[in-house]
Amino acid sequence: MISSIPEKQERSKIIEKSVNIDNRQLNITDILRDPKILREWAHLSLEARCGIIKEKYGIEMSRYTLANCYKELNIGYLRIHSSFYSARSEETMVELRVAFIKKIFKYMMEGREIVYMDETSTDWWATRSKIWQPRNSVLPLVVQRTKAKENNVTIIGAISVQSNVVFHSVTYSTNI
């Protein structure tokens, strides 16, 4: 069995350290607990966080030590609570769906060509399902979307059946 005593000693030394920021002495635990920093670093891996801590505060630690420090400070790797909002009521959405289905059915009965089209896109700042946050409270997280279109990926596809022949098209773009 491997002993974790050196790891615990390293963690104790790190937790006891203080740094000078803007002529104020702050304990490293204050920095690690800071909700503003937790939000800013939400998209970063533990390794990237260790790099920032080393560069900005002069404290070197492994990602395992950082994870254990978080756990000791009652900060867990927890699911993000996300919700979606629609300006339309559920009844309105049902009415719109029924009207759409009726229209499609009418066009099918008239023999019109129907093209099924779908689009999906993403950007480089993918949303995480879990982040490091205090166990006893929800950390509000605002996703920073990239403004540079070259960081976005959009794929558009279309398919149609006409006279028993399948037609399809796929378009890939990073600057739509």
N, C-alpha and C positions, 0 to 999 in steps of 0.2 A: 504494500500500500504506500502510495506517495504522500508525503507529509505536505500540508499546506502552510506550515509555520513560516517559511520565508516569504510566501505571498502575503500572509496576514501581517507580518512585520513591515513589509513594503507598503501595504495599504495603510497601516497605522501611521507610518512616517508621512505619507502623502496627505492623509486627512488632517494631520496636525500642522501642515505647512500653511504659511500665509504669504500673500503677495501684496506688493504696493501698487495700487491702481489709482491714478489721479490723486496722489498724496493721501490715500486712505489705505490702511492695512485691512485686507480682506482675507478671511480664511478660505482655503480652496473649497471647503464644503459650501460656503455661501455662493461661490461661483457655480458649482455643480448643481445646486438647488434652484438657482435663479430661473424663474419661469420664462423670462425674456430670452435667456441663453438657450433653455430647453426648446423653445419655439424656433429660434434661429437655426439650431442644430438638428431639428427634427428629421431632416432628409439625409443627414450625414451618418455614415457608419461609425462604429466605435473607433476604428483605426483612424479615420479622418479626424474625429474629435480629439484623439490622443495627439495627433499632429498639431492641431490648433493650440491645445493646452501647452505643448512643448514650446511652440513658436511664440505664443502670446504671453505665457506665464512662466516659462522656463522650468516646467515640471515635466519630467519624463516618466511615462508609465505604459504598461502594456494594455491592450484592449480588455484582457481578462481582469486586470486590476481595476480598470475603470468600471467595468460591469459590476464587479463586487463592491466598489465604492458606491455606485448607484443603489445597489440592493441594500447596503448598510444604511444609506440615507433615506430608505423607504421610497425609492424611485424605481418603478418597474417598467418592463418592456410590455406595454399594454396595448390592447386594441384601440383604434381611433373610433370615436363615436361620430359617425357621419350621417347626415340626413339630406334628403332632397326636397326641394320646395317647388310646387307648381302653382301658378297664379290661377289656374282653372280648377273648378271643383270636380270631384269624381263623377258626379252626374253629367256635367258638361263633357267630360272626356268620353264617357260611355256614348253619349249622343253623337259626338263627332266620329267615333269609331264605327258606329252603326251606319251613319250617313256615308262614310267612306266605303264600307263593305257593299252597301246598296249600289253606289255609283260604279264600283268595279264590276259587280255582277251584271249591271245594265250594259256596260261596255263589252263584257264577254259575250252576252247574248246578242249584241249587235255585230259581233265578229271583228271588233276593233283589235289592233295589236296592242298588247299591254307589255310595257317594259318595267320590270322590277329592278329597282335601283337602291343601293345602300351605300353609305359612306361611314367611315370610321377614321378617327384621328387621335393622335396622342402627342405629347411633347416630352422632352427629355426629363422633366421633373415629374417622374411617375409618383403617384400617391402611394404612400406606404400603408399597410394594414395595421402596423404596430409602430409605436414610437416610445422612447423613454420619457416617462411622465410620472408625477407624484401619484402614489397609489390612492390617496384619500381625496383627490380632486381631479376634475377633468381639465386638461390643458387645452384651451382653445387654439386651434391650429388653422392658419390661413394659408392656403396653397398659393405659392408664388408662381403664376403662369409666366412662361417666357414670352417676351414681346417680339423677339427675333423670329421671323417666320422660318428661317433655315433650321431652327431647332424643332420644328413641328413636322410630323409625318402624317399625311392624309392619303387614304386609299379609297377610291370610289369604284364600285363595281355595278354592272348592269347585266341583266339576262332577259331574253325574250324568246318566246316560242311562236313562230308564225309558219303556217303550212308545214307543220311537223319538223321544222328545222330549228335548231337551237342557235341563237346568236348571243354572244357575250362579249363584254369589254371590261377591262380593268385598267384604271388609271392610277398611277402612283405619283405623288407630288410632295415636295417639301416647301413649296412657296405658293400655295393657293390662297 
